[in-house]
Amino acid sequence: MKKLLLVAAAAVVAVVAKKRVDASKHEQALWQEATDSVLKS
């Protein structure tokens, strides 16, 4: 039973970590777009 709880806890941690990484990547992409120095001619 303890192994099952450990696996479930590890899965929850992995999901939360993935969501944080995805959110961070999205935020970085927004900043990249906002501060992009495109030369308009």
Backbone bond lengths (Angstrom), bond angles and torsions (degrees), N, CA, C in turn:
res aa  C-N    CA-C-N  psi(-1)  N-CA   C-N-CA  omega(-1)  CA-C   N-CA-C  phi
1 M - - - 1.458 - - 1.530 111.11 -
2 K 1.347 116.41 -37.91 1.459 119.85 179.84 1.519 111.08 -65.03
3 K 1.322 117.17 -35.66 1.465 120.65 179.25 1.528 110.38 -65.03
4 L 1.321 116.71 -40.10 1.459 121.00 179.21 1.538 110.65 -63.61
5 L 1.325 116.66 -42.85 1.462 120.27 177.71 1.526 110.84 -64.94
6 L 1.315 117.48 -38.41 1.460 121.40 178.68 1.522 110.75 -64.70
7 V 1.326 116.90 -42.59 1.465 120.97 178.22 1.527 110.31 -65.55
8 A 1.313 117.25 -41.99 1.464 120.85 178.96 1.535 110.59 -64.14
9 A 1.318 117.11 -42.19 1.458 120.56 178.58 1.523 110.98 -64.68
10 A 1.312 116.99 -40.39 1.461 120.76 178.38 1.527 110.54 -64.29
11 A 1.309 117.55 -38.05 1.465 121.25 178.46 1.528 110.57 -65.68
12 V 1.307 117.54 -41.28 1.465 121.27 178.91 1.530 110.11 -64.30
13 V 1.308 116.64 -43.89 1.465 120.76 178.23 1.525 110.47 -61.62
14 A 1.328 117.28 -41.69 1.463 120.82 179.78 1.526 111.22 -63.79
15 V 1.311 117.59 -41.44 1.469 121.52 179.85 1.527 110.17 -65.03
16 V 1.317 117.15 -44.50 1.462 120.61 179.38 1.525 110.22 -64.12
17 A 1.317 117.55 -42.35 1.464 120.62 179.36 1.521 110.78 -63.58
18 K 1.326 117.49 -41.49 1.466 120.69 179.24 1.527 110.79 -63.30
19 K 1.331 117.14 -42.07 1.466 120.40 179.07 1.524 110.74 -62.55
20 R 1.329 117.10 -39.80 1.467 119.97 179.21 1.518 111.22 -66.79
21 V 1.320 117.37 -40.50 1.461 120.83 178.89 1.523 110.10 -65.21
22 D 1.317 117.05 -43.51 1.470 120.70 178.73 1.532 111.02 -62.61
23 A 1.324 117.15 -42.06 1.457 120.87 178.91 1.526 110.19 -64.78
24 S 1.312 116.58 -39.39 1.458 120.48 179.30 1.526 111.02 -65.50
25 K 1.323 116.50 -41.19 1.465 120.18 178.20 1.525 110.80 -64.37
26 H 1.324 116.59 -40.09 1.464 121.15 179.02 1.526 110.04 -64.00
27 E 1.315 116.64 -45.28 1.458 121.05 179.15 1.527 110.58 -62.03
28 Q 1.329 117.11 -41.62 1.465 121.02 178.68 1.529 110.60 -63.52
29 A 1.316 117.19 -39.27 1.465 120.93 178.88 1.527 110.72 -65.02
30 L 1.325 117.30 -38.80 1.460 120.43 177.53 1.527 111.19 -64.26
31 W 1.327 116.44 -43.44 1.458 119.66 178.42 1.524 110.78 -65.29
32 Q 1.313 117.18 -39.11 1.460 121.07 179.37 1.528 109.89 -61.56
33 E 1.326 116.05 -42.73 1.461 120.30 179.49 1.535 111.06 -67.13
34 A 1.326 115.97 -41.06 1.459 120.20 -176.84 1.532 111.91 -69.43
35 T 1.315 117.28 -31.52 1.458 120.40 -176.05 1.526 112.39 -107.24
36 D 1.309 116.29 13.34 1.466 120.75 179.63 1.526 109.90 -65.20
37 S 1.317 116.24 130.43 1.467 119.93 -178.46 1.514 109.54 -100.06
38 V 1.304 115.59 72.05 1.463 121.80 179.19 1.531 107.73 -83.16
39 L 1.324 115.94 129.90 1.466 120.37 177.52 1.525 108.94 -82.47
40 K 1.310 116.22 116.35 1.465 120.29 179.55 1.517 108.21 -97.78
41 S 1.336 116.31 127.50 1.471 118.93 -179.39 1.504 111.64 -120.39
